[in-house]
Amino acid sequence: MRPSFDRVLEKIPRYNLAQYPTPLIQAERLRNEIGGPDIWFKRDDLISFAMGGNKVRGLEVILQDALNAGADTLVTGAGVQSNHVRATAAVAAYKKLDCIAIYWGHEPGPVDGNYRVTKMLGAQVRFTGDPDRSSVDHFINEVADELKERGKLPYPIPRGGACAMGALGHVIAVRELQLQCEQYGIEPDAVVFPLGSGGTYAGWLLGLRLLGLDWQVECFTVSRAADEVSRQVAVLATEAASLLDTDISFTSADAPVHGGFIGEGYGIPSTEGTAAIRTTGRSAGLLLDPTYTGKAMAGYLDGLARGIFGRYKTVIFIHTGGEPAFFAGAGEWL
């Protein structure tokens, strides 16, 4: 028997950082431009904390758990243009906690985009010296152990914030959107969003199951191989469900993922993503980012062209944020 959602929400620890709900807007002119179903945007890029982005939703739950544990330092990592690391640095500064940001590879020449914001917020920055993104995982644990030996109380947060605790913040987002759809009289067939480390999708997968919603999820991976991240999402969603004392479980079959739109790699602007950013900006007045939402929109536009979304009447694109990355590096924007 599925527990009532209100009772489930009571089990989610949360330190509220922003004002909700975020706006839900219809993009009629964009739809006229690209065709296909009616398209709405859930504007999590407008979350009113730390330059927005839906990483804040997960961090609200992670922060409360860290405070409950008496932590004095947040340790996390990813790439230099990570939205999650930028938001974590803001959370730490806001709560007067130390923050150590670990990035793979070597320090870049320009200090721009999310990296500039992270450093401005006072995070201590370290680089692994290894271009392998997974090198961050080892360093997070190593730094946490180092801090413990010095008498500190670190709270390690996995790369990109991909953990069961963080996924719970996105469970709350599903309910928020459901209530907005009821208010506006919208019956969405699908939600579309980018997929990085898997925490967002895990929370959505669990939230949709708990609420009994039959919305299809169309996710486009921007970093890992589709089959790899699909398995990771299933594991995270199952772990998140256990934190809520439910026996719900998932397999990779429950978390299908679209591949083919990563381009040259994570965080590197792609030709298709750049074109999608231009189209969306000029037709809807919305700025997508080159790392996440631009590539997801490229995937959506490709799906429209190939007719695979023809069965849908209404879709909602979750704008997960990340605009600071637009102002980093190079790109063929004009």
Salt bridges, closest charged atoms under 4 A:
ASP38 OD1 - ARG31 NE 3.64
ASP44 OD2 - ARG57 NE 2.79
ASP45 OD2 - ARG43 NH2 2.80
ASP45 OD2 - HIS319 NE2 3.68
GLU60 OE1 - ARG14 NE 2.96
ASP98 OD2 - LYS152 NZ 2.89
GLU107 OE2 - LYS119 NZ 3.55
ASP137 OD1 - ARG159 NE 2.86
GLU142 OE2 - HIS138 NE2 3.09
GLU146 OE2 - ARG126 NH2 3.29
GLU146 OE2 - ARG150 NH1 3.49
GLU176 OE2 - LYS42 NZ 2.57
GLU176 OE2 - ARG57 NH2 2.94
GLU218 OE1 - HIS258 NE2 2.50
GLU218 OE2 - ARG311 NH2 3.67
GLU228 OE2 - ARG224 NE 3.96
ASP245 OD2 - LYS11 NZ 3.82
ASP254 OD1 - ARG209 NH2 4.00
ASP302 OD2 - ARG306 NE 2.74
GLU323 OE2 - HIS319 NE2 3.35
